[in-house]
Every structure is written in C-alpha cells, then in structure tokens.
Amino acid sequence: MPKIKETTLEIDLKALRHNFEYLKSRMSPKTKFLGVVKAFAYGSDSVLVAKKLETLGADYLAVAYAQEGIVLREAGIRLPILVLHALPVSFNEIIDRCLEPNIYSFHTLKEFIKTASEKGQKEYPIHLKFNTGLNRLGFNTSDIEIVAALLSETTSVKVKSVFSHMAASEDPSEKPFTLKQIDRYKTIVGQMERLLGYAFIKHMCNTSGILNYPEAHFDMVRSGIGLYGFGNSEKENKNFKPIGRLKSIISQIHHLDVGESLGYNMAFVAKEPIKTATIPIGHADGIGRQYGKGKGFVVINHKPAPILGNVCMDMIMVNITNIDCSEGDEVVVFDAHYTAEEFALTAQTISYEIITAISQRVKRVVLE
C-alpha cells in the first residue's frame, strides 16, 4: 500500500467478503440474506459496499431512510431495498425509486395505501414491522386483525414481509427474553398469514441473532455490524475481519516542559517533560469529545499513544514521549489489530458509534 499522507479510511473488500461468507456459513442455503447498508454502510461507503454485496449474492439491502436508498438506486443498485424507517414525507420518492417501505403504524399504513392508490400502484411491496419487545417501532399483537382488515380493502399494496427486531440477541443472560420475542413473533406471523391468505417473507434475526438463534432464521436474516467486522462478543469477534482501517499522520511534534498546558481550556498540564504529536483528525471527523483526558489512544509504530487534553474539531494531541517517531509517520486510529471496539471501550461506548461517526470529509481508499 502507498504511504498514508492524510487522514484516510481504508475499506477492505476482502474482509467484507470474508464476513459475508462466514455469516452465510452459519445459515441454511435456503435462507435469504439482507445486508444493512444504512448510515453510509456503517461509516464506510454505502455504494461501494452495496455493489460488493450485490456481486457476492445478497438477496436484499436495507437502509434507514429513503434518501439513502435513492443514492443506491442512482448508483445503479438493482437489489430490493427495504427502507427501515420510512417516513410519509418520502412515500412518493419511495415508489418512484422502487424502494420498499417498512410500515410500522396505522398512520404510515393508511398514508402509504393512499399514496400508492393515487399513483395507480397494484400490489406495491410493503413490509410490516411488529413490536415483540424492543418497543421502538412496530405494530402490537393487538393490531393484527385491524391491519389485516385494512389490507384486505385495497389492491394497491401487498405484504412482502412481516418482521421484528431482537432487543438483546447478543446477551446470553437475556436469552429468556429473546426466546419470548421469538415465540411472540411466531404467533404474529401465523395469525397474519391466516388472515391475509398468502405467504410472505419472515425475518427477525440481526447479526447476533444469526449467530446465537438459528431456530429464528426463518426465511431471511439481516446483518449490519457483522458485515463490517464485529460479532458482538469476544468469541465471535475472532471470526470476523473489520473492513475499516482509520489512519492518519503526525502533523507536528511538540516538547512541553513541566507546567505547560496543551490544547483548549488547558485540559492537560504537563507534570513532567513530555513529547506530544498533533494528528489531523478531530470531533468533526468522528473522534468525539468524550475521548481525551485518559480515554482513547492511537497507535504509532506499534505503540499506544494516549489522547491528551480536549479533542479539537480538526485535531487531537497524543503522548509520544516513549515512542520513536517523526513528523509524517503513520498513525493508526483503528484497524484489524487495534479495533474500533477497543477504541470505543475506552470511552464506555460501542464500535457502532465510532465507525458510523466517521465524517464524509475523511478520504476513502478501497482495498481489494
């Protein structure tokens, strides 16, 4: 690889392939695979990842909002795309771009039926989400008969899938709760299928659900974080390869004497002579203000360099007193060895937050 000259996110498509194939190995060959590419494909590049997943044989993609799906359609992505948080304001665009909405409330159901009817649609594919315990989005069990009755009164839409979402599939201590969710979901889809009079795709598992609850794979599974290299447990993390490598360089080196301060608000004051490096990455790039002051470190020449003081908008400063390095040397924020999960844990957060926060101004480089 060419030497890094600026803050760069390397995206490893071989690692993406590995993660996809590992997840597929944990499924029945008959089970469909939905790849979640919302939030710029978890902070990487949604078009790049979607195209690769299409090539690898994914059956479906999912985004959070309609605009994310529109970007994929404009890039030539042909796979079916589920919009997980479809909002009525975007229903016209959803139909115009052949996206498929998640319908999760009576308001969204009535509004989408109205829009589809006005646009002359016949059996436009929709997905119904039912709440089985996460209490975030979704119809309740008590809504089943009314939902089915509304659908029986129109030919403008047709149910493509009925799905739910696990709340704690990665947590062994919450297994009884997850099993209750699965049982509740089975009851829901059984009733819906009987009332609608036709079959639809059934899916409930996220990444940890794929790994921990094979009995709940049903017709399709959904994976987000697993595709990007994290298995939500120490054991499973070993089976995945993080696809993102966030790197930067040393812009400048400083020597501080005892009593000298560093950065805004004198958040760090040297208690002994210290050598620091300034790195061109800050909270505008995704390294939040929760880091610094002993939380978070980068790696320079295979040695950890703790972040000092307050994180700035465009820069961080790190302790390199015991590291042999020079201006222009490469800095690893996270990669396959010093992972985003390790970085995030220093601030009591999760890998999802750090990788999805990477700013779009950070240069992307593709590794095949």
Beta strands, then each sheet from edge to edge (+ up, - down):
strand 1: 8-12
strand 2: 32-36
strand 3: 60-63
strand 4: 81-83
strand 5: 100-103
strand 6: 124-129
strand 7: 157-163
strand 8: 201-203
strand 9: 220-223
strand 10: 244-249
strand 11: 252-256
strand 12: 261-262
strand 13: 268-269
strand 14: 274-279
strand 15: 297-300
strand 16: 303-308
strand 17: 316-319
strand 18: 330-334
strand 19: 363-367
sheet 1: 18+ 10- 1+ 19+
sheet 2: 8+ 7+ 6+ 5+ 4+ 3+ 2+ 9+
sheet 3: 11+ 14- 17+ 16- 15+
sheet 4: 12+ 13-
end
